[in-house]
Amino acid sequence: MDREKNRINRNTVFLFFGFFILFMLSFSLGVIVGKGLSRQEFKTAKEASREGYREEVVEIVKTPAPEIFSPLKEEEEVSLKEEKPEEEAQESVDTALSPDTTPSLVSESDSGEKTGERVSTASSFDGRYTVQIGAFKSREQAQKLVDVLKEKGHPAFLKQVYIPDMGSVYRVRVGGFKTREEAKTYSDNLKRKESVVKSAFVTLND
């Protein structure tokens, strides 16, 4: 009787240990399989994240950025187009030989007094008085103004003088008159009719 009980107890213990070992093996296998799946899922998620980041970078690279600056470029082109006519207008004014800025090169008064020594030949126009409309450091500019006035029928001529500390100065004059009154009347009419004449005064025709 006792032997049979001991045998049953022994079988029970063996069966318990068998179940315990089987449980441990199942648990270990589950852990190993779970780790493998976790690593694979993590790797898949990581690769998906990298792929998404890569697509985002590619999308950013493909996005055309120059459009951001295109309005500024258009404004600059419009600004340049607007400034160009102003520069051309300024050049046309300069080439029109407006003498209002150049007479300051020579210090003269309405009384006809001169401050320089004449070095050119005397004018071929008769008359004690003449009308002076400008004085230039550049002979070319002075000659252009003379040509313009001659084309309009005015007896313009060039007078070269020497000013101390300044050198040669080219005066643009028009006509020869017997009296100051005649010269003054012609000067007023010249300023009123000719746009290229900005200033004019009567001086001695010497």
PyMOL commands that place a pseudoatom at each C-alpha (Angstrom):
pseudoatom trace, name=CA, resn=MET, resi=1, chain=A, elem=C, hetatm=0, pos=[0.000, 0.000, 0.000]
pseudoatom trace, name=CA, resn=ASP, resi=2, chain=A, elem=C, hetatm=0, pos=[2.734, 2.358, 1.000]
pseudoatom trace, name=CA, resn=ARG, resi=3, chain=A, elem=C, hetatm=0, pos=[4.730, 1.430, -2.079]
pseudoatom trace, name=CA, resn=GLU, resi=4, chain=A, elem=C, hetatm=0, pos=[1.788, 2.226, -4.331]
pseudoatom trace, name=CA, resn=LYS, resi=5, chain=A, elem=C, hetatm=0, pos=[1.326, 5.620, -2.702]
pseudoatom trace, name=CA, resn=ASN, resi=6, chain=A, elem=C, hetatm=0, pos=[4.991, 6.429, -3.094]
pseudoatom trace, name=CA, resn=ARG, resi=7, chain=A, elem=C, hetatm=0, pos=[4.834, 5.460, -6.738]
pseudoatom trace, name=CA, resn=ILE, resi=8, chain=A, elem=C, hetatm=0, pos=[1.819, 7.746, -7.300]
pseudoatom trace, name=CA, resn=ASN, resi=9, chain=A, elem=C, hetatm=0, pos=[3.535, 10.615, -5.548]
pseudoatom trace, name=CA, resn=ARG, resi=10, chain=A, elem=C, hetatm=0, pos=[6.663, 10.073, -7.566]
pseudoatom trace, name=CA, resn=ASN, resi=11, chain=A, elem=C, hetatm=0, pos=[4.666, 10.076, -10.821]
pseudoatom trace, name=CA, resn=THR, resi=12, chain=A, elem=C, hetatm=0, pos=[2.910, 13.252, -9.754]
pseudoatom trace, name=CA, resn=VAL, resi=13, chain=A, elem=C, hetatm=0, pos=[6.208, 14.995, -9.078]
pseudoatom trace, name=CA, resn=PHE, resi=14, chain=A, elem=C, hetatm=0, pos=[7.595, 13.902, -12.432]
pseudoatom trace, name=CA, resn=LEU, resi=15, chain=A, elem=C, hetatm=0, pos=[4.443, 15.071, -14.151]
pseudoatom trace, name=CA, resn=PHE, resi=16, chain=A, elem=C, hetatm=0, pos=[4.660, 18.443, -12.391]
pseudoatom trace, name=CA, resn=PHE, resi=17, chain=A, elem=C, hetatm=0, pos=[8.274, 18.914, -13.407]
pseudoatom trace, name=CA, resn=GLY, resi=18, chain=A, elem=C, hetatm=0, pos=[7.374, 17.865, -16.957]
pseudoatom trace, name=CA, resn=PHE, resi=19, chain=A, elem=C, hetatm=0, pos=[4.639, 20.489, -17.134]
pseudoatom trace, name=CA, resn=PHE, resi=20, chain=A, elem=C, hetatm=0, pos=[6.982, 23.077, -15.599]
pseudoatom trace, name=CA, resn=ILE, resi=21, chain=A, elem=C, hetatm=0, pos=[9.718, 22.373, -18.147]
pseudoatom trace, name=CA, resn=LEU, resi=22, chain=A, elem=C, hetatm=0, pos=[7.169, 22.465, -20.974]
pseudoatom trace, name=CA, resn=PHE, resi=23, chain=A, elem=C, hetatm=0, pos=[5.843, 25.805, -19.685]
pseudoatom trace, name=CA, resn=MET, resi=24, chain=A, elem=C, hetatm=0, pos=[9.336, 27.266, -19.511]
pseudoatom trace, name=CA, resn=LEU, resi=25, chain=A, elem=C, hetatm=0, pos=[10.118, 26.094, -23.042]
pseudoatom trace, name=CA, resn=SER, resi=26, chain=A, elem=C, hetatm=0, pos=[6.878, 27.587, -24.359]
pseudoatom trace, name=CA, resn=PHE, resi=27, chain=A, elem=C, hetatm=0, pos=[7.524, 30.846, -22.525]
pseudoatom trace, name=CA, resn=SER, resi=28, chain=A, elem=C, hetatm=0, pos=[11.096, 31.073, -23.845]
pseudoatom trace, name=CA, resn=LEU, resi=29, chain=A, elem=C, hetatm=0, pos=[9.965, 30.320, -27.361]
pseudoatom trace, name=CA, resn=GLY, resi=30, chain=A, elem=C, hetatm=0, pos=[7.278, 32.994, -27.110]
pseudoatom trace, name=CA, resn=VAL, resi=31, chain=A, elem=C, hetatm=0, pos=[9.815, 35.576, -25.877]
pseudoatom trace, name=CA, resn=ILE, resi=32, chain=A, elem=C, hetatm=0, pos=[12.216, 34.730, -28.700]
pseudoatom trace, name=CA, resn=VAL, resi=33, chain=A, elem=C, hetatm=0, pos=[9.490, 34.914, -31.327]
pseudoatom trace, name=CA, resn=GLY, resi=34, chain=A, elem=C, hetatm=0, pos=[8.161, 38.158, -29.823]
pseudoatom trace, name=CA, resn=LYS, resi=35, chain=A, elem=C, hetatm=0, pos=[11.595, 39.783, -29.906]
pseudoatom trace, name=CA, resn=GLY, resi=36, chain=A, elem=C, hetatm=0, pos=[12.027, 38.778, -33.526]
pseudoatom trace, name=CA, resn=LEU, resi=37, chain=A, elem=C, hetatm=0, pos=[8.682, 40.242, -34.495]
pseudoatom trace, name=CA, resn=SER, resi=38, chain=A, elem=C, hetatm=0, pos=[9.364, 43.420, -32.506]
pseudoatom trace, name=CA, resn=ARG, resi=39, chain=A, elem=C, hetatm=0, pos=[12.702, 43.913, -34.220]
pseudoatom trace, name=CA, resn=GLN, resi=40, chain=A, elem=C, hetatm=0, pos=[11.139, 43.357, -37.607]
pseudoatom trace, name=CA, resn=GLU, resi=41, chain=A, elem=C, hetatm=0, pos=[8.296, 45.767, -36.864]
pseudoatom trace, name=CA, resn=PHE, resi=42, chain=A, elem=C, hetatm=0, pos=[10.767, 48.346, -35.540]
pseudoatom trace, name=CA, resn=LYS, resi=43, chain=A, elem=C, hetatm=0, pos=[12.935, 47.913, -38.607]
pseudoatom trace, name=CA, resn=THR, resi=44, chain=A, elem=C, hetatm=0, pos=[9.896, 48.249, -40.863]
pseudoatom trace, name=CA, resn=ALA, resi=45, chain=A, elem=C, hetatm=0, pos=[8.731, 51.365, -39.025]
pseudoatom trace, name=CA, resn=LYS, resi=46, chain=A, elem=C, hetatm=0, pos=[12.236, 52.820, -39.153]
pseudoatom trace, name=CA, resn=GLU, resi=47, chain=A, elem=C, hetatm=0, pos=[12.540, 52.149, -42.872]
pseudoatom trace, name=CA, resn=ALA, resi=48, chain=A, elem=C, hetatm=0, pos=[9.101, 53.660, -43.434]
pseudoatom trace, name=CA, resn=SER, resi=49, chain=A, elem=C, hetatm=0, pos=[10.161, 56.734, -41.463]
pseudoatom trace, name=CA, resn=ARG, resi=50, chain=A, elem=C, hetatm=0, pos=[13.345, 57.030, -43.497]
pseudoatom trace, name=CA, resn=GLU, resi=51, chain=A, elem=C, hetatm=0, pos=[11.399, 56.613, -46.723]
pseudoatom trace, name=CA, resn=GLY, resi=52, chain=A, elem=C, hetatm=0, pos=[8.908, 59.282, -45.674]
pseudoatom trace, name=CA, resn=TYR, resi=53, chain=A, elem=C, hetatm=0, pos=[11.739, 61.650, -44.749]
pseudoatom trace, name=CA, resn=ARG, resi=54, chain=A, elem=C, hetatm=0, pos=[13.444, 60.925, -48.060]
pseudoatom trace, name=CA, resn=GLU, resi=55, chain=A, elem=C, hetatm=0, pos=[10.226, 61.671, -49.954]
pseudoatom trace, name=CA, resn=GLU, resi=56, chain=A, elem=C, hetatm=0, pos=[9.807, 64.888, -47.966]
pseudoatom trace, name=CA, resn=VAL, resi=57, chain=A, elem=C, hetatm=0, pos=[13.351, 65.984, -48.798]
pseudoatom trace, name=CA, resn=VAL, resi=58, chain=A, elem=C, hetatm=0, pos=[12.805, 65.164, -52.471]
pseudoatom trace, name=CA, resn=GLU, resi=59, chain=A, elem=C, hetatm=0, pos=[9.568, 67.156, -52.420]
pseudoatom trace, name=CA, resn=ILE, resi=60, chain=A, elem=C, hetatm=0, pos=[11.333, 70.138, -50.874]
pseudoatom trace, name=CA, resn=VAL, resi=61, chain=A, elem=C, hetatm=0, pos=[14.118, 69.945, -53.456]
pseudoatom trace, name=CA, resn=LYS, resi=62, chain=A, elem=C, hetatm=0, pos=[11.604, 69.738, -56.277]
pseudoatom trace, name=CA, resn=THR, resi=63, chain=A, elem=C, hetatm=0, pos=[9.680, 72.772, -55.024]
pseudoatom trace, name=CA, resn=PRO, resi=64, chain=A, elem=C, hetatm=0, pos=[10.610, 75.781, -57.255]
pseudoatom trace, name=CA, resn=ALA, resi=65, chain=A, elem=C, hetatm=0, pos=[12.001, 78.508, -55.001]
pseudoatom trace, name=CA, resn=PRO, resi=66, chain=A, elem=C, hetatm=0, pos=[12.794, 81.227, -57.604]
pseudoatom trace, name=CA, resn=GLU, resi=67, chain=A, elem=C, hetatm=0, pos=[9.131, 82.237, -57.681]
pseudoatom trace, name=CA, resn=ILE, resi=68, chain=A, elem=C, hetatm=0, pos=[9.671, 83.858, -54.283]
pseudoatom trace, name=CA, resn=PHE, resi=69, chain=A, elem=C, hetatm=0, pos=[12.065, 86.330, -55.855]
pseudoatom trace, name=CA, resn=SER, resi=70, chain=A, elem=C, hetatm=0, pos=[10.249, 86.832, -59.146]
pseudoatom trace, name=CA, resn=PRO, resi=71, chain=A, elem=C, hetatm=0, pos=[8.102, 89.783, -57.916]
pseudoatom trace, name=CA, resn=LEU, resi=72, chain=A, elem=C, hetatm=0, pos=[11.233, 91.557, -56.756]
pseudoatom trace, name=CA, resn=LYS, resi=73, chain=A, elem=C, hetatm=0, pos=[12.847, 90.940, -60.118]
pseudoatom trace, name=CA, resn=GLU, resi=74, chain=A, elem=C, hetatm=0, pos=[9.801, 92.336, -61.894]
pseudoatom trace, name=CA, resn=GLU, resi=75, chain=A, elem=C, hetatm=0, pos=[9.835, 95.391, -59.643]
pseudoatom trace, name=CA, resn=GLU, resi=76, chain=A, elem=C, hetatm=0, pos=[13.524, 95.921, -60.400]
pseudoatom trace, name=CA, resn=GLU, resi=77, chain=A, elem=C, hetatm=0, pos=[12.859, 95.624, -64.133]
pseudoatom trace, name=CA, resn=VAL, resi=78, chain=A, elem=C, hetatm=0, pos=[9.976, 98.110, -63.873]
pseudoatom trace, name=CA, resn=SER, resi=79, chain=A, elem=C, hetatm=0, pos=[12.155, 100.413, -61.791]
pseudoatom trace, name=CA, resn=LEU, resi=80, chain=A, elem=C, hetatm=0, pos=[14.954, 100.211, -64.361]
pseudoatom trace, name=CA, resn=LYS, resi=81, chain=A, elem=C, hetatm=0, pos=[12.472, 100.879, -67.150]
pseudoatom trace, name=CA, resn=GLU, resi=82, chain=A, elem=C, hetatm=0, pos=[11.152, 103.895, -65.260]
pseudoatom trace, name=CA, resn=GLU, resi=83, chain=A, elem=C, hetatm=0, pos=[14.610, 105.224, -64.469]
pseudoatom trace, name=CA, resn=LYS, resi=84, chain=A, elem=C, hetatm=0, pos=[15.930, 104.793, -67.997]
pseudoatom trace, name=CA, resn=PRO, resi=85, chain=A, elem=C, hetatm=0, pos=[13.640, 107.452, -69.556]
pseudoatom trace, name=CA, resn=GLU, resi=86, chain=A, elem=C, hetatm=0, pos=[14.685, 109.850, -66.799]
pseudoatom trace, name=CA, resn=GLU, resi=87, chain=A, elem=C, hetatm=0, pos=[18.353, 109.239, -67.615]
pseudoatom trace, name=CA, resn=GLU, resi=88, chain=A, elem=C, hetatm=0, pos=[17.638, 109.620, -71.324]
pseudoatom trace, name=CA, resn=ALA, resi=89, chain=A, elem=C, hetatm=0, pos=[15.721, 112.805, -70.606]
pseudoatom trace, name=CA, resn=GLN, resi=90, chain=A, elem=C, hetatm=0, pos=[18.641, 114.088, -68.556]
pseudoatom trace, name=CA, resn=GLU, resi=91, chain=A, elem=C, hetatm=0, pos=[21.041, 113.239, -71.374]
pseudoatom trace, name=CA, resn=SER, resi=92, chain=A, elem=C, hetatm=0, pos=[18.799, 114.997, -73.873]
pseudoatom trace, name=CA, resn=VAL, resi=93, chain=A, elem=C, hetatm=0, pos=[18.770, 118.057, -71.660]
pseudoatom trace, name=CA, resn=ASP, resi=94, chain=A, elem=C, hetatm=0, pos=[22.554, 117.965, -71.462]
pseudoatom trace, name=CA, resn=THR, resi=95, chain=A, elem=C, hetatm=0, pos=[22.900, 117.532, -75.202]
pseudoatom trace, name=CA, resn=ALA, resi=96, chain=A, elem=C, hetatm=0, pos=[20.450, 120.390, -75.725]
pseudoatom trace, name=CA, resn=LEU, resi=97, chain=A, elem=C, hetatm=0, pos=[23.291, 122.552, -74.397]
pseudoatom trace, name=CA, resn=SER, resi=98, chain=A, elem=C, hetatm=0, pos=[21.286, 124.443, -71.863]
pseudoatom trace, name=CA, resn=PRO, resi=99, chain=A, elem=C, hetatm=0, pos=[23.668, 127.251, -70.861]
pseudoatom trace, name=CA, resn=ASP, resi=100, chain=A, elem=C, hetatm=0, pos=[22.099, 128.068, -67.496]
pseudoatom trace, name=CA, resn=THR, resi=101, chain=A, elem=C, hetatm=0, pos=[24.612, 125.901, -65.637]
pseudoatom trace, name=CA, resn=THR, resi=102, chain=A, elem=C, hetatm=0, pos=[27.727, 126.829, -67.596]
pseudoatom trace, name=CA, resn=PRO, resi=103, chain=A, elem=C, hetatm=0, pos=[27.825, 130.659, -67.509]
pseudoatom trace, name=CA, resn=SER, resi=104, chain=A, elem=C, hetatm=0, pos=[29.029, 130.376, -63.912]
pseudoatom trace, name=CA, resn=LEU, resi=105, chain=A, elem=C, hetatm=0, pos=[32.369, 129.363, -65.379]
pseudoatom trace, name=CA, resn=VAL, resi=106, chain=A, elem=C, hetatm=0, pos=[32.903, 132.981, -66.372]
pseudoatom trace, name=CA, resn=SER, resi=107, chain=A, elem=C, hetatm=0, pos=[32.375, 135.936, -64.083]
pseudoatom trace, name=CA, resn=GLU, resi=108, chain=A, elem=C, hetatm=0, pos=[30.677, 138.614, -66.153]
pseudoatom trace, name=CA, resn=SER, resi=109, chain=A, elem=C, hetatm=0, pos=[28.014, 141.277, -65.614]
pseudoatom trace, name=CA, resn=ASP, resi=110, chain=A, elem=C, hetatm=0, pos=[25.373, 143.026, -67.706]
pseudoatom trace, name=CA, resn=SER, resi=111, chain=A, elem=C, hetatm=0, pos=[27.617, 146.061, -68.003]
pseudoatom trace, name=CA, resn=GLY, resi=112, chain=A, elem=C, hetatm=0, pos=[29.786, 144.146, -70.453]
pseudoatom trace, name=CA, resn=GLU, resi=113, chain=A, elem=C, hetatm=0, pos=[32.942, 144.083, -68.334]
pseudoatom trace, name=CA, resn=LYS, resi=114, chain=A, elem=C, hetatm=0, pos=[35.247, 141.135, -68.989]
pseudoatom trace, name=CA, resn=THR, resi=115, chain=A, elem=C, hetatm=0, pos=[37.527, 139.342, -66.573]
pseudoatom trace, name=CA, resn=GLY, resi=116, chain=A, elem=C, hetatm=0, pos=[39.629, 137.456, -69.095]
pseudoatom trace, name=CA, resn=GLU, resi=117, chain=A, elem=C, hetatm=0, pos=[42.094, 138.231, -71.821]
pseudoatom trace, name=CA, resn=ARG, resi=118, chain=A, elem=C, hetatm=0, pos=[40.917, 137.578, -75.396]
pseudoatom trace, name=CA, resn=VAL, resi=119, chain=A, elem=C, hetatm=0, pos=[43.095, 135.238, -77.392]
pseudoatom trace, name=CA, resn=SER, resi=120, chain=A, elem=C, hetatm=0, pos=[40.934, 134.620, -80.459]
pseudoatom trace, name=CA, resn=THR, resi=121, chain=A, elem=C, hetatm=0, pos=[40.405, 136.847, -83.478]
pseudoatom trace, name=CA, resn=ALA, resi=122, chain=A, elem=C, hetatm=0, pos=[37.772, 139.555, -83.340]
pseudoatom trace, name=CA, resn=SER, resi=123, chain=A, elem=C, hetatm=0, pos=[34.192, 138.809, -84.334]
pseudoatom trace, name=CA, resn=SER, resi=124, chain=A, elem=C, hetatm=0, pos=[33.227, 139.436, -87.947]
pseudoatom trace, name=CA, resn=PHE, resi=125, chain=A, elem=C, hetatm=0, pos=[29.814, 140.698, -86.818]
pseudoatom trace, name=CA, resn=ASP, resi=126, chain=A, elem=C, hetatm=0, pos=[29.544, 144.480, -86.775]
pseudoatom trace, name=CA, resn=GLY, resi=127, chain=A, elem=C, hetatm=0, pos=[27.997, 146.384, -83.899]
pseudoatom trace, name=CA, resn=ARG, resi=128, chain=A, elem=C, hetatm=0, pos=[29.152, 147.660, -80.547]
pseudoatom trace, name=CA, resn=TYR, resi=129, chain=A, elem=C, hetatm=0, pos=[26.945, 145.316, -78.555]
pseudoatom trace, name=CA, resn=THR, resi=130, chain=A, elem=C, hetatm=0, pos=[26.135, 141.626, -78.723]
pseudoatom trace, name=CA, resn=VAL, resi=131, chain=A, elem=C, hetatm=0, pos=[24.015, 139.084, -76.844]
pseudoatom trace, name=CA, resn=GLN, resi=132, chain=A, elem=C, hetatm=0, pos=[25.825, 136.388, -74.883]
pseudoatom trace, name=CA, resn=ILE, resi=133, chain=A, elem=C, hetatm=0, pos=[23.866, 133.247, -73.998]
pseudoatom trace, name=CA, resn=GLY, resi=134, chain=A, elem=C, hetatm=0, pos=[26.477, 130.978, -72.487]
pseudoatom trace, name=CA, resn=ALA, resi=135, chain=A, elem=C, hetatm=0, pos=[30.110, 130.226, -71.650]
pseudoatom trace, name=CA, resn=PHE, resi=136, chain=A, elem=C, hetatm=0, pos=[31.579, 126.711, -71.783]
pseudoatom trace, name=CA, resn=LYS, resi=137, chain=A, elem=C, hetatm=0, pos=[34.796, 124.954, -70.846]
pseudoatom trace, name=CA, resn=SER, resi=138, chain=A, elem=C, hetatm=0, pos=[34.205, 122.527, -73.712]
pseudoatom trace, name=CA, resn=ARG, resi=139, chain=A, elem=C, hetatm=0, pos=[34.620, 123.887, -77.232]
pseudoatom trace, name=CA, resn=GLU, resi=140, chain=A, elem=C, hetatm=0, pos=[32.516, 121.029, -78.625]
pseudoatom trace, name=CA, resn=GLN, resi=141, chain=A, elem=C, hetatm=0, pos=[29.516, 121.912, -76.468]
pseudoatom trace, name=CA, resn=ALA, resi=142, chain=A, elem=C, hetatm=0, pos=[29.805, 125.564, -77.308]
pseudoatom trace, name=CA, resn=GLN, resi=143, chain=A, elem=C, hetatm=0, pos=[30.046, 124.825, -81.037]
pseudoatom trace, name=CA, resn=LYS, resi=144, chain=A, elem=C, hetatm=0, pos=[26.974, 122.585, -80.903]
pseudoatom trace, name=CA, resn=LEU, resi=145, chain=A, elem=C, hetatm=0, pos=[24.937, 125.415, -79.421]
pseudoatom trace, name=CA, resn=VAL, resi=146, chain=A, elem=C, hetatm=0, pos=[26.227, 127.765, -82.103]
pseudoatom trace, name=CA, resn=ASP, resi=147, chain=A, elem=C, hetatm=0, pos=[25.196, 125.291, -84.806]
pseudoatom trace, name=CA, resn=VAL, resi=148, chain=A, elem=C, hetatm=0, pos=[21.726, 124.892, -83.316]
pseudoatom trace, name=CA, resn=LEU, resi=149, chain=A, elem=C, hetatm=0, pos=[21.170, 128.648, -83.262]
pseudoatom trace, name=CA, resn=LYS, resi=150, chain=A, elem=C, hetatm=0, pos=[22.482, 129.067, -86.808]
pseudoatom trace, name=CA, resn=GLU, resi=151, chain=A, elem=C, hetatm=0, pos=[20.062, 126.420, -88.036]
pseudoatom trace, name=CA, resn=LYS, resi=152, chain=A, elem=C, hetatm=0, pos=[17.264, 128.515, -86.547]
pseudoatom trace, name=CA, resn=GLY, resi=153, chain=A, elem=C, hetatm=0, pos=[18.492, 131.605, -88.424]
pseudoatom trace, name=CA, resn=HIS, resi=154, chain=A, elem=C, hetatm=0, pos=[20.321, 133.400, -85.612]
pseudoatom trace, name=CA, resn=PRO, resi=155, chain=A, elem=C, hetatm=0, pos=[23.753, 134.931, -86.318]
pseudoatom trace, name=CA, resn=ALA, resi=156, chain=A, elem=C, hetatm=0, pos=[25.534, 132.994, -83.565]
pseudoatom trace, name=CA, resn=PHE, resi=157, chain=A, elem=C, hetatm=0, pos=[29.292, 132.822, -83.221]
pseudoatom trace, name=CA, resn=LEU, resi=158, chain=A, elem=C, hetatm=0, pos=[31.979, 131.536, -80.861]
pseudoatom trace, name=CA, resn=LYS, resi=159, chain=A, elem=C, hetatm=0, pos=[34.354, 133.690, -78.814]
pseudoatom trace, name=CA, resn=GLN, resi=160, chain=A, elem=C, hetatm=0, pos=[37.341, 132.144, -77.052]
pseudoatom trace, name=CA, resn=VAL, resi=161, chain=A, elem=C, hetatm=0, pos=[38.839, 133.916, -74.028]
pseudoatom trace, name=CA, resn=TYR, resi=162, chain=A, elem=C, hetatm=0, pos=[41.426, 133.058, -71.424]
pseudoatom trace, name=CA, resn=ILE, resi=163, chain=A, elem=C, hetatm=0, pos=[40.459, 133.254, -67.733]
pseudoatom trace, name=CA, resn=PRO, resi=164, chain=A, elem=C, hetatm=0, pos=[43.272, 133.166, -65.139]
pseudoatom trace, name=CA, resn=ASP, resi=165, chain=A, elem=C, hetatm=0, pos=[43.217, 129.977, -63.052]
pseudoatom trace, name=CA, resn=MET, resi=166, chain=A, elem=C, hetatm=0, pos=[40.590, 128.532, -65.406]
pseudoatom trace, name=CA, resn=GLY, resi=167, chain=A, elem=C, hetatm=0, pos=[42.157, 128.399, -68.836]
pseudoatom trace, name=CA, resn=SER, resi=168, chain=A, elem=C, hetatm=0, pos=[40.281, 128.767, -72.087]
pseudoatom trace, name=CA, resn=VAL, resi=169, chain=A, elem=C, hetatm=0, pos=[36.559, 129.506, -71.988]
pseudoatom trace, name=CA, resn=TYR, resi=170, chain=A, elem=C, hetatm=0, pos=[34.277, 129.517, -75.029]
pseudoatom trace, name=CA, resn=ARG, resi=171, chain=A, elem=C, hetatm=0, pos=[31.526, 132.130, -75.135]
pseudoatom trace, name=CA, resn=VAL, resi=172, chain=A, elem=C, hetatm=0, pos=[28.474, 131.709, -77.330]
pseudoatom trace, name=CA, resn=ARG, resi=173, chain=A, elem=C, hetatm=0, pos=[27.198, 135.026, -78.657]
pseudoatom trace, name=CA, resn=VAL, resi=174, chain=A, elem=C, hetatm=0, pos=[24.542, 136.136, -81.109]
pseudoatom trace, name=CA, resn=GLY, resi=175, chain=A, elem=C, hetatm=0, pos=[24.655, 139.125, -83.494]
pseudoatom trace, name=CA, resn=GLY, resi=176, chain=A, elem=C, hetatm=0, pos=[26.057, 142.622, -83.370]
pseudoatom trace, name=CA, resn=PHE, resi=177, chain=A, elem=C, hetatm=0, pos=[23.961, 145.689, -82.498]
pseudoatom trace, name=CA, resn=LYS, resi=178, chain=A, elem=C, hetatm=0, pos=[24.570, 149.418, -82.650]
pseudoatom trace, name=CA, resn=THR, resi=179, chain=A, elem=C, hetatm=0, pos=[22.720, 150.203, -79.420]
pseudoatom trace, name=CA, resn=ARG, resi=180, chain=A, elem=C, hetatm=0, pos=[22.161, 148.430, -76.135]
pseudoatom trace, name=CA, resn=GLU, resi=181, chain=A, elem=C, hetatm=0, pos=[18.389, 148.770, -76.563]
pseudoatom trace, name=CA, resn=GLU, resi=182, chain=A, elem=C, hetatm=0, pos=[18.456, 146.817, -79.825]
pseudoatom trace, name=CA, resn=ALA, resi=183, chain=A, elem=C, hetatm=0, pos=[20.564, 144.121, -78.232]
pseudoatom trace, name=CA, resn=LYS, resi=184, chain=A, elem=C, hetatm=0, pos=[18.247, 143.964, -75.193]
pseudoatom trace, name=CA, resn=THR, resi=185, chain=A, elem=C, hetatm=0, pos=[15.145, 143.595, -77.384]
pseudoatom trace, name=CA, resn=TYR, resi=186, chain=A, elem=C, hetatm=0, pos=[16.783, 140.800, -79.368]
pseudoatom trace, name=CA, resn=SER, resi=187, chain=A, elem=C, hetatm=0, pos=[17.893, 139.085, -76.137]
pseudoatom trace, name=CA, resn=ASP, resi=188, chain=A, elem=C, hetatm=0, pos=[14.354, 139.102, -74.721]
pseudoatom trace, name=CA, resn=ASN, resi=189, chain=A, elem=C, hetatm=0, pos=[12.879, 137.714, -77.935]
pseudoatom trace, name=CA, resn=LEU, resi=190, chain=A, elem=C, hetatm=0, pos=[15.576, 135.043, -78.088]
pseudoatom trace, name=CA, resn=LYS, resi=191, chain=A, elem=C, hetatm=0, pos=[14.838, 133.792, -74.565]
pseudoatom trace, name=CA, resn=ARG, resi=192, chain=A, elem=C, hetatm=0, pos=[11.123, 133.758, -75.264]
pseudoatom trace, name=CA, resn=LYS, resi=193, chain=A, elem=C, hetatm=0, pos=[11.225, 131.934, -78.605]
pseudoatom trace, name=CA, resn=GLU, resi=194, chain=A, elem=C, hetatm=0, pos=[14.145, 129.496, -78.285]
pseudoatom trace, name=CA, resn=SER, resi=195, chain=A, elem=C, hetatm=0, pos=[13.918, 126.751, -75.678]
pseudoatom trace, name=CA, resn=VAL, resi=196, chain=A, elem=C, hetatm=0, pos=[17.672, 126.068, -75.807]
pseudoatom trace, name=CA, resn=VAL, resi=197, chain=A, elem=C, hetatm=0, pos=[18.370, 129.590, -74.563]
pseudoatom trace, name=CA, resn=LYS, resi=198, chain=A, elem=C, hetatm=0, pos=[17.967, 129.685, -70.782]
pseudoatom trace, name=CA, resn=SER, resi=199, chain=A, elem=C, hetatm=0, pos=[19.814, 132.899, -70.071]
pseudoatom trace, name=CA, resn=ALA, resi=200, chain=A, elem=C, hetatm=0, pos=[21.016, 135.848, -72.122]
pseudoatom trace, name=CA, resn=PHE, resi=201, chain=A, elem=C, hetatm=0, pos=[22.496, 139.260, -71.440]
pseudoatom trace, name=CA, resn=VAL, resi=202, chain=A, elem=C, hetatm=0, pos=[23.865, 142.197, -73.409]
pseudoatom trace, name=CA, resn=THR, resi=203, chain=A, elem=C, hetatm=0, pos=[27.608, 142.734, -73.459]
pseudoatom trace, name=CA, resn=LEU, resi=204, chain=A, elem=C, hetatm=0, pos=[30.224, 144.614, -75.480]
pseudoatom trace, name=CA, resn=ASN, resi=205, chain=A, elem=C, hetatm=0, pos=[31.093, 143.006, -78.777]
pseudoatom trace, name=CA, resn=ASP, resi=206, chain=A, elem=C, hetatm=0, pos=[34.846, 142.977, -78.302]
for i in range(1, 206): cmd.bond("trace and resi %d" % i, "trace and resi %d" % (i + 1))
show_as sticks, trace
zoom trace
